[in-house]
Amino acid sequence: MLTDKERRPLILRSNRFLGSALLERNLIKTEDLEAANEKLLEAVQSGNMRGANLLNILLFDLKSVDEARLVDEITEDESVGLIDLSNYDMAKFREINADIDLCYATYTVPFDKVEDFTMVATGYYLSKPTIQYWEETLGGNIIWYVCSVASIAEAIERASQLASSEEVAVKEGA
């Protein structure tokens, strides 16, 4: 797992690339990106790595990006599949051993592994540093999916709770 100091450059690069991609595709306005970047820097400086997420800021704080349009563009232009993780069993997440804070910061979650293939859902598919980090970290073959922010956040939360309950069971059994 990375330390907060090691996460910061990745988070800043990932969000900068995502912001540029959203601008290039005319999904946001320059002034919205500038306002979101200010909020992002505040989150990073305060050490709130889970809140250091440009997409979350644009969607919920500023309400300046249409997530459905973003998802449509990714599925059509990038030929990436669409998935909803709402009812997906997150048991394999624990085996993958992903960094929860980076999952939140990049709205990316590896949710299944079959042989040498890891299935990964993301809202940050347009951010090359995000994709590169996860590809290097996970290794092997990756099947990418785009997913809504709400579905990813809920899946990460379920995976966190599952991991916590397993840790408690191990401690109680010891």
C-alpha positions as CSV (number, residue, x, y, z in Angstrom):
1,M,0.0,0.0,0.0
2,L,1.2,3.5,-0.8
3,T,1.5,6.2,1.8
4,D,-0.4,9.5,1.5
5,K,2.8,11.2,0.3
6,E,3.2,8.6,-2.4
7,R,-0.5,8.7,-3.4
8,R,-0.6,12.5,-3.9
9,P,1.3,12.7,-7.2
10,L,-0.8,9.9,-8.6
11,I,-4.0,11.5,-7.5
12,L,-3.0,14.9,-8.8
13,R,-1.9,13.5,-12.2
14,S,-5.0,11.3,-12.5
15,N,-7.3,14.1,-11.8
16,R,-5.4,16.6,-14.1
17,F,-5.6,14.1,-17.0
18,L,-9.3,13.5,-16.3
19,G,-10.1,17.2,-16.2
20,S,-8.2,17.7,-19.5
21,A,-10.1,14.8,-21.2
22,L,-13.5,16.2,-20.0
23,L,-12.6,19.6,-21.4
24,E,-11.4,18.2,-24.7
25,R,-14.7,16.3,-25.1
26,N,-16.7,19.4,-24.1
27,L,-18.2,17.7,-21.1
28,I,-17.3,20.5,-18.8
29,K,-16.5,24.2,-19.0
30,T,-13.1,25.7,-18.1
31,E,-14.5,27.6,-15.1
32,D,-16.0,24.4,-13.7
33,L,-12.7,22.7,-14.0
34,E,-10.9,25.6,-12.3
35,A,-13.4,25.6,-9.4
36,A,-13.2,21.8,-9.1
37,N,-9.3,21.9,-9.1
38,E,-9.4,24.3,-6.2
39,K,-11.6,21.9,-4.2
40,L,-9.4,19.0,-5.2
41,L,-6.3,20.8,-3.9
42,E,-8.0,21.6,-0.6
43,A,-8.9,17.9,-0.2
44,V,-5.3,16.8,-1.0
45,Q,-3.8,19.4,1.3
46,S,-6.1,18.4,4.2
47,G,-5.1,14.8,3.7
48,N,-8.6,13.7,2.7
49,M,-7.5,11.3,0.0
50,R,-11.0,9.8,-0.3
51,G,-12.3,13.2,-1.1
52,A,-9.6,14.0,-3.6
53,N,-11.7,13.1,-6.6
54,L,-12.3,15.5,-9.4
55,L,-15.2,13.6,-10.8
56,N,-17.0,13.5,-7.5
57,I,-16.5,17.3,-7.1
58,L,-17.8,18.0,-10.6
59,L,-20.8,15.6,-10.2
60,F,-22.0,16.4,-6.7
61,D,-20.4,19.6,-5.5
62,L,-20.6,21.7,-8.7
63,K,-23.2,19.6,-10.6
64,S,-21.4,20.5,-13.8
65,V,-21.0,17.2,-15.6
66,D,-23.6,14.9,-17.0
67,E,-22.5,11.4,-15.9
68,A,-24.8,9.6,-18.3
69,R,-23.2,11.5,-21.2
70,L,-19.7,10.7,-19.9
71,V,-20.5,7.0,-19.6
72,D,-22.1,7.0,-23.1
73,E,-19.0,8.6,-24.6
74,I,-16.6,6.1,-23.0
75,T,-18.7,3.1,-24.0
76,E,-19.1,4.3,-27.6
77,D,-15.7,6.0,-28.3
78,E,-13.5,3.7,-26.2
79,S,-15.4,0.5,-26.7
80,V,-15.4,-0.2,-23.0
81,G,-18.2,-2.3,-21.5
82,L,-20.7,-0.9,-19.0
83,I,-21.3,-2.6,-15.6
84,D,-23.4,-2.0,-12.5
85,L,-21.7,-3.4,-9.4
86,S,-24.8,-3.0,-7.2
87,N,-25.5,-6.7,-6.8
88,Y,-22.0,-8.0,-7.5
89,D,-20.3,-10.1,-4.8
90,M,-17.2,-8.2,-3.7
91,A,-15.5,-11.2,-2.1
92,K,-12.7,-11.4,-4.7
93,F,-11.8,-7.7,-3.9
94,R,-10.1,-8.9,-0.7
95,E,-7.9,-11.3,-2.6
96,I,-6.8,-8.6,-5.0
97,N,-5.6,-6.5,-2.1
98,A,-6.3,-3.1,-3.6
99,D,-5.6,0.3,-1.9
100,I,-9.1,1.5,-0.7
101,D,-8.1,5.2,-0.7
102,L,-6.8,4.9,-4.3
103,C,-10.0,3.2,-5.3
104,Y,-12.0,6.1,-4.0
105,A,-9.6,8.8,-5.4
106,T,-9.7,7.2,-8.8
107,Y,-13.2,5.8,-8.7
108,T,-11.7,2.5,-9.8
109,V,-12.3,-0.9,-8.3
110,P,-10.9,-4.3,-9.2
111,F,-13.9,-6.5,-8.5
112,D,-13.2,-10.0,-9.8
113,K,-10.3,-12.2,-10.8
114,V,-10.5,-15.3,-13.0
115,E,-7.2,-17.0,-13.8
116,D,-5.0,-14.3,-15.2
117,F,-7.8,-11.8,-15.9
118,T,-8.8,-9.1,-13.5
119,M,-12.1,-7.3,-14.0
120,V,-11.9,-3.6,-13.2
121,A,-14.7,-1.0,-13.1
122,T,-13.8,2.7,-13.3
123,G,-15.2,6.2,-13.7
124,Y,-11.7,7.4,-14.6
125,Y,-11.2,5.5,-17.9
126,L,-10.2,8.8,-19.6
127,S,-7.3,9.4,-17.2
128,K,-4.2,7.7,-18.5
129,P,-2.3,7.8,-15.2
130,T,-5.2,6.0,-13.5
131,I,-5.3,3.3,-16.1
132,Q,-1.5,3.0,-16.1
133,Y,-1.3,2.8,-12.3
134,W,-3.9,0.0,-12.1
135,E,-2.4,-1.9,-15.0
136,E,1.0,-1.8,-13.3
137,T,-0.3,-2.7,-9.9
138,L,-2.6,-5.5,-10.9
139,G,-0.5,-7.0,-13.7
140,G,-1.7,-9.7,-16.0
141,N,-4.7,-9.1,-18.3
142,I,-7.3,-6.5,-17.4
143,I,-10.8,-6.3,-18.7
144,W,-12.0,-2.7,-18.2
145,Y,-15.6,-1.6,-17.5
146,V,-17.0,1.8,-17.1
147,C,-19.3,2.3,-14.1
148,S,-21.3,5.0,-12.4
149,V,-19.7,6.8,-9.5
150,A,-22.5,5.7,-7.2
151,S,-22.1,2.1,-8.1
152,I,-18.4,2.2,-7.6
153,A,-18.5,4.0,-4.3
154,E,-21.1,1.5,-3.0
155,A,-19.0,-1.4,-4.2
156,I,-15.9,-0.1,-2.5
157,E,-17.8,0.5,0.7
158,R,-19.2,-3.1,0.6
159,A,-15.6,-4.4,0.0
160,S,-14.3,-2.3,2.9
161,Q,-17.0,-3.7,5.2
162,L,-16.3,-7.2,4.1
163,A,-12.6,-6.8,4.8
164,S,-13.3,-5.2,8.2
165,S,-15.6,-8.0,9.2
166,E,-13.1,-10.6,8.1
167,E,-10.4,-8.9,10.2
168,V,-12.6,-8.9,13.2
169,A,-13.4,-12.6,12.8
170,V,-9.7,-13.4,12.6
171,K,-9.0,-11.4,15.7
172,E,-11.9,-13.0,17.6
173,G,-10.8,-16.4,16.5
174,A,-7.2,-15.9,17.6
